[in-house]
């Protein structure tokens, strides 16, 4: 990771606010998976990105559907947006990605962090995937490293590598906004778990500290919300300043060792997400289902007594 990437992102945020050229963000919350899908667009060019799209999946029946994705699709079409980017913050463990559905309907490149190769290698072994499963990230259209610059329309954007929750986590700074995936939650809820294969609490702390070096006024958009105790509404937007001063797990003054001790103790009490096994198998394939078996049916594996 390079501190130059943070400096670039901070300058970009300052420039966006000074020029008032900021992205429009519309969020669609899927309460079944507590996931926020964000549509980000440049109001001048109507070019857009969709971040962390959800494919509906009923585990009991093994059926997928598109109600959540179609709500997003209707918004894109109603506003005349052109989608250039389908951005995944990481290989999610709690929902299946709808990125291929959006690509089929709207176009756009499916993007994730280049460390997805590590995730594919780890979970390729977990699910005993054969040699036909590529572990080079080639299922995605583009792999981004820390500091990768791109644009949403005429709005500058940069990817930041923020591992810890998973090895491949990216945050996307688009104009004056940063989309942090699962790295941070609302200040009253805290931070992501770091106990999945390849996760690490110490690495997560350092990634969060990098994000907190961004300007206080930076808009922060989250991938999830679970309603902290005493709050009766789902919320998915905050600021870097609020996270830095008030995040219950990692506010200013919390040391790295204190955070690691808290995070590891807390993670030891957490159960696995209910969709982790289907989600990882699909999402490490860029949202594509496994290839059909000899009978034409697609199958997902269920390892027993493993995780």
C-alpha positions as CSV (number, residue, x, y, z in Angstrom):
1,X,0.0,0.0,0.0
2,X,1.2,3.5,-0.8
3,X,0.6,6.7,1.2
4,X,0.6,8.4,-2.2
5,X,-2.8,6.8,-2.8
6,X,-4.2,8.5,0.3
7,X,-2.7,11.8,-0.7
8,X,-4.1,11.5,-4.2
9,X,-7.5,10.7,-2.8
10,X,-7.4,13.5,-0.3
11,X,-6.5,16.0,-3.0
12,X,-9.3,14.7,-5.2
13,X,-11.8,15.1,-2.4
14,X,-10.7,18.7,-1.8
15,X,-10.9,19.5,-5.5
16,X,-14.3,18.0,-5.8
17,X,-15.7,20.0,-3.0
18,X,-14.1,23.2,-4.1
19,X,-15.5,22.9,-7.6
20,X,-18.9,21.5,-6.5
21,X,-18.4,18.7,-9.0
22,X,-19.6,15.9,-6.7
23,X,-21.3,12.6,-7.5
24,X,-24.9,11.9,-6.9
25,X,-25.4,8.8,-4.8
26,X,-28.6,6.8,-4.6
27,X,-28.7,3.8,-2.3
28,X,-30.9,0.7,-2.3
29,X,-31.0,-1.2,0.9
30,X,-31.7,-4.9,0.9
31,X,-33.0,-5.7,4.4
32,X,-32.8,-9.5,3.8
33,X,-29.0,-9.2,3.7
34,X,-28.6,-5.8,5.4
35,X,-26.7,-4.7,2.3
36,X,-26.6,-1.2,0.7
37,X,-26.1,-1.1,-3.0
38,X,-25.0,2.3,-4.2
39,X,-25.5,3.9,-7.6
40,X,-23.1,6.7,-8.2
41,X,-23.3,9.0,-11.1
42,X,-21.9,12.2,-12.6
43,X,-24.8,14.6,-13.0
44,X,-23.1,16.3,-16.0
45,X,-22.5,13.2,-18.1
46,X,-24.9,10.7,-16.5
47,X,-22.1,8.1,-16.5
48,X,-22.4,5.8,-13.5
49,X,-21.1,3.1,-11.3
50,X,-23.0,0.4,-9.3
51,X,-21.3,-0.7,-6.1
52,X,-22.0,-4.0,-4.4
53,X,-25.2,-5.2,-6.2
54,X,-27.3,-7.9,-4.6
55,X,-28.7,-11.1,-6.3
56,X,-31.6,-12.4,-4.3
57,X,-31.1,-16.0,-3.2
58,X,-33.5,-18.4,-1.3
59,X,-31.2,-20.9,0.2
60,X,-34.0,-23.4,1.1
61,X,-35.1,-23.7,-2.5
62,X,-31.8,-23.0,-4.1
63,X,-33.4,-20.3,-6.3
64,X,-32.1,-17.0,-7.4
65,X,-34.2,-14.0,-8.4
66,X,-33.8,-10.3,-9.3
67,X,-36.2,-8.2,-7.4
68,X,-33.5,-6.3,-5.6
69,X,-31.4,-5.9,-8.7
70,X,-34.5,-4.8,-10.7
71,X,-35.2,-1.9,-8.4
72,X,-31.7,-0.6,-9.1
73,X,-32.1,-1.3,-12.8
74,X,-35.3,0.7,-12.9
75,X,-33.5,3.7,-11.3
76,X,-30.7,3.5,-13.8
77,X,-33.1,3.4,-16.7
78,X,-35.4,6.1,-15.4
79,X,-32.6,8.5,-15.0
80,X,-30.9,7.7,-18.3
81,X,-27.7,6.6,-16.7
82,X,-24.9,4.8,-18.5
83,X,-23.2,2.3,-16.3
84,X,-19.5,2.0,-16.9
85,X,-18.4,0.3,-13.7
86,X,-19.7,-2.6,-11.5
87,X,-17.6,-2.2,-8.5
88,X,-17.2,-4.9,-5.8
89,X,-15.6,-3.8,-2.6
90,X,-14.7,-7.5,-1.8
91,X,-15.9,-11.1,-2.2
92,X,-18.9,-10.8,0.0
93,X,-19.8,-13.6,2.5
94,X,-23.4,-12.5,3.1
95,X,-25.0,-12.1,-0.3
96,X,-24.6,-13.2,-3.9
97,X,-23.4,-10.6,-6.3
98,X,-25.7,-9.4,-9.1
99,X,-22.9,-8.0,-11.2
100,X,-23.2,-10.4,-14.1
101,X,-26.9,-9.6,-14.3
102,X,-26.2,-5.9,-14.5
103,X,-23.5,-6.4,-17.1
104,X,-25.9,-8.4,-19.2
105,X,-28.6,-5.7,-19.0
106,X,-26.5,-2.5,-18.8
107,X,-22.9,-3.2,-19.7
108,X,-20.0,-2.1,-17.6
109,X,-16.8,-3.7,-16.3
110,X,-16.9,-6.0,-13.2
111,X,-14.1,-4.8,-10.9
112,X,-12.5,-6.1,-7.7
113,X,-9.2,-5.8,-5.9
114,X,-6.2,-7.7,-7.3
115,X,-5.8,-9.6,-4.1
116,X,-8.9,-11.6,-5.1
117,X,-6.4,-14.1,-6.3
118,X,-5.5,-14.8,-2.7
119,X,-9.2,-15.3,-1.8
120,X,-9.6,-17.6,-4.8
121,X,-6.6,-19.7,-3.8
122,X,-7.8,-20.0,-0.2
123,X,-11.5,-20.8,-1.0
124,X,-10.6,-22.9,-4.0
125,X,-9.0,-25.3,-1.5
126,X,-12.0,-24.9,1.0
127,X,-14.4,-26.0,-1.7
128,X,-12.0,-28.4,-3.3
129,X,-12.4,-26.7,-6.7
130,X,-10.8,-28.5,-9.5
131,X,-8.3,-27.2,-12.1
132,X,-11.1,-25.7,-14.2
133,X,-11.6,-23.0,-11.5
134,X,-9.1,-20.2,-12.4
135,X,-7.4,-18.6,-9.5
136,X,-6.0,-15.6,-11.4
137,X,-8.9,-13.3,-11.1
138,X,-9.8,-13.7,-14.8
139,X,-13.5,-14.1,-14.0
140,X,-13.5,-10.3,-13.4
141,X,-13.1,-7.7,-16.1
142,X,-10.6,-5.6,-14.2
143,X,-8.5,-6.0,-11.1
144,X,-7.4,-2.8,-9.3
145,X,-4.4,-2.3,-7.1
146,X,-4.0,0.4,-4.4
147,X,-3.9,3.8,-6.1
148,X,-5.6,2.8,-9.3
149,X,-7.1,5.9,-10.9
150,X,-10.3,5.9,-12.9
151,X,-13.3,8.2,-13.6
152,X,-17.0,8.1,-13.3
153,X,-17.9,10.4,-16.1
154,X,-15.7,13.4,-15.5
155,X,-15.4,12.8,-11.8
156,X,-12.1,11.5,-10.6
157,X,-11.9,8.3,-8.7
158,X,-9.2,6.2,-7.0
159,X,-9.1,2.7,-5.5
160,X,-7.6,2.2,-2.0
161,X,-6.6,-1.3,-0.8
162,X,-8.0,-1.7,2.7
163,X,-7.4,-5.4,3.7
164,X,-8.2,-6.9,7.1
165,X,-11.8,-8.0,6.7
166,X,-10.6,-9.9,3.6
167,X,-7.3,-9.7,1.8
168,X,-8.9,-8.2,-1.3
169,X,-11.0,-5.4,0.2
170,X,-11.0,-2.1,-1.8
171,X,-12.5,1.3,-0.9
172,X,-13.4,3.5,-3.8
173,X,-13.0,7.2,-3.5
174,X,-15.3,8.9,-6.1
175,X,-15.3,12.6,-6.0
176,X,-15.9,13.6,-2.4
177,X,-17.2,10.2,-1.3
178,X,-15.6,7.0,-0.2
179,X,-17.3,3.6,-0.5
180,X,-15.7,1.5,2.2
181,X,-17.4,-1.9,1.9
182,X,-17.4,-3.8,5.2
183,X,-14.2,-2.1,6.6
184,X,-16.3,0.3,8.7
185,X,-19.9,0.4,9.9
186,X,-21.8,3.4,11.3
187,X,-19.9,5.0,14.2
188,X,-22.4,3.6,16.7
189,X,-21.9,0.0,15.4
190,X,-18.2,-0.1,14.9
191,X,-16.1,-2.2,12.5
192,X,-16.0,-5.3,10.3
193,X,-15.1,-8.8,11.6
194,X,-11.6,-10.0,10.7
195,X,-11.8,-13.8,11.4
196,X,-12.6,-15.1,7.9
197,X,-9.8,-16.9,6.1
198,X,-7.2,-14.3,5.2
199,X,-8.7,-11.7,7.5
200,X,-6.6,-10.0,10.2
201,X,-7.5,-7.6,12.9
202,X,-4.2,-5.8,13.0
203,X,-4.3,-5.3,9.2
204,X,-7.9,-4.0,9.5
205,X,-6.8,-1.4,12.1
206,X,-4.1,-0.1,9.8
207,X,-6.5,0.0,6.8
208,X,-9.0,2.0,8.9
209,X,-6.3,4.4,10.0
210,X,-5.5,5.1,6.4
211,X,-9.1,5.9,5.6
212,X,-9.2,8.2,8.6
213,X,-6.4,10.2,7.1
214,X,-8.9,11.4,4.4
215,X,-10.5,14.9,5.0
216,X,-13.1,14.9,7.8
217,X,-15.8,16.1,5.5
218,X,-15.5,13.1,3.2
219,X,-18.8,11.4,2.7
220,X,-18.6,7.7,3.8
221,X,-21.0,5.1,2.3
222,X,-21.2,1.7,3.9
223,X,-22.0,-1.7,2.5
224,X,-24.1,-2.8,5.5
225,X,-26.1,-1.6,8.5
226,X,-27.5,-3.6,11.3
227,X,-29.2,-1.0,13.5
228,X,-27.1,-0.4,16.6
229,X,-28.8,-0.8,19.9
230,X,-31.3,2.1,20.5
231,X,-31.5,3.0,16.8
232,X,-34.7,2.2,14.9
233,X,-33.7,3.0,11.3
234,X,-31.1,1.7,8.9
235,X,-28.4,4.2,8.0
236,X,-25.6,3.8,5.5
237,X,-24.0,7.3,5.2
238,X,-21.6,9.1,7.6
239,X,-18.4,11.1,7.4
240,X,-14.7,10.4,8.0
241,X,-14.8,13.0,10.8
242,X,-17.7,11.2,12.5
243,X,-15.9,7.8,12.2
244,X,-12.6,9.2,13.4
245,X,-14.1,10.9,16.5
246,X,-17.0,8.6,17.4
247,X,-16.6,5.1,16.1
248,X,-17.2,2.9,19.1
249,X,-14.4,0.4,18.1
250,X,-11.7,2.6,16.6
251,X,-12.1,6.3,17.4
252,X,-9.1,8.5,18.1
253,X,-7.2,7.3,21.1
254,X,-7.9,3.5,20.6
255,X,-4.5,1.9,20.1
256,X,-3.7,-0.9,17.7
257,X,-3.3,-3.5,20.4
258,X,-6.5,-2.4,22.1
259,X,-8.4,-2.7,18.9
260,X,-6.9,-6.1,18.1
261,X,-7.8,-7.5,21.5
262,X,-11.4,-6.2,21.2
263,X,-11.9,-7.4,17.6
264,X,-10.5,-10.9,18.2
265,X,-12.5,-11.3,21.4
266,X,-15.7,-10.1,19.7
267,X,-15.1,-12.2,16.5
268,X,-14.8,-15.3,18.7
269,X,-18.5,-14.9,19.7
270,X,-19.9,-14.4,16.2
271,X,-21.6,-17.1,14.1
272,X,-21.0,-17.5,10.4
273,X,-23.2,-15.5,8.0
274,X,-26.1,-17.7,6.9
275,X,-25.2,-17.3,3.2
276,X,-21.4,-17.6,3.5
277,X,-21.1,-20.9,1.7
278,X,-23.1,-20.0,-1.4
279,X,-21.9,-16.4,-1.4
280,X,-18.2,-17.1,-1.5
281,X,-18.5,-19.8,-4.1
282,X,-20.4,-17.4,-6.4
283,X,-18.6,-14.2,-5.6
284,X,-15.1,-15.5,-6.1
285,X,-16.4,-16.2,-9.6
286,X,-17.3,-12.5,-10.1
287,X,-21.0,-13.3,-9.4
288,X,-21.2,-16.2,-11.8
289,X,-22.7,-19.5,-10.7
290,X,-20.6,-22.6,-11.1
291,X,-20.7,-24.3,-14.5
292,X,-23.6,-26.8,-15.0
293,X,-22.9,-30.5,-14.1
294,X,-23.4,-33.2,-16.7
295,X,-27.2,-33.1,-16.1
296,X,-27.3,-29.4,-16.9
297,X,-27.9,-28.4,-13.3
298,X,-25.7,-26.0,-11.4
299,X,-24.6,-27.1,-7.9
300,X,-23.1,-25.3,-4.9
301,X,-20.9,-27.3,-2.5
302,X,-21.7,-27.6,1.2
303,X,-18.6,-28.7,3.2
304,X,-19.5,-30.3,6.5
305,X,-17.8,-29.5,9.8
306,X,-15.3,-27.2,8.1
307,X,-15.8,-23.6,9.0
